[in-house]
Amino acid sequence: MDAGHPRTDRQAAHAALVDGNAVAGILADLLAGDATALVATCGECGAEGVLAEASVEMDAQAALVRCRHCTHTLFTVIRTDALPILRVGALTELRPRGHSRR
């Protein structure tokens, strides 16, 4: 579902309500390949580009991934003692390169 295109009543009637376990495989598929080749879309300016071309400010605690066009923060990866935490900012879409929007 695209945030710009709300579901119709007919689509909602056919959607199953399940828990977050159902999306784990989909996320694994998205993130399994080369993350630098994922295409990010900025919700502030609409620019699209592969993550390899994003601007990143990094220190020992976090990495701020910014849109190269408007400098808004797309997302932040925070380092913790356990596993990293992802905080989404202006990122509206993340998709594999070569796959168009539906």
C-alpha positions, 0 to 999 in steps of 0.5 A: 500500500502506498501512503499516497494511495489509500486502500479502497473498501474493497481492498480492505475487505480482502486484507488479513489482519496478522501480527508482525511475524508475517512481514519478517520474510518480506523484510528479509527479502528486501534487506538480503542483498546489497543495501547500497543498491537499494533506492531511497525516496525522500519524502521532503523533496521527492528525490530518489537515489541509491543508498550508496549516493546518500550523504552520511554523517557518522560518529561512534553512536550513530549514522545519519543518512541524509538526502543528497538533494535537500539534506533532510534525514532519511533515517538514522542507525543508532549503535547500541551494545546489542543490535543497531536501531533504525529510526525512520525520518523523511524516508518514504520508500526503500526498494531494490534498484530496477523495481519500479513503484506499483 
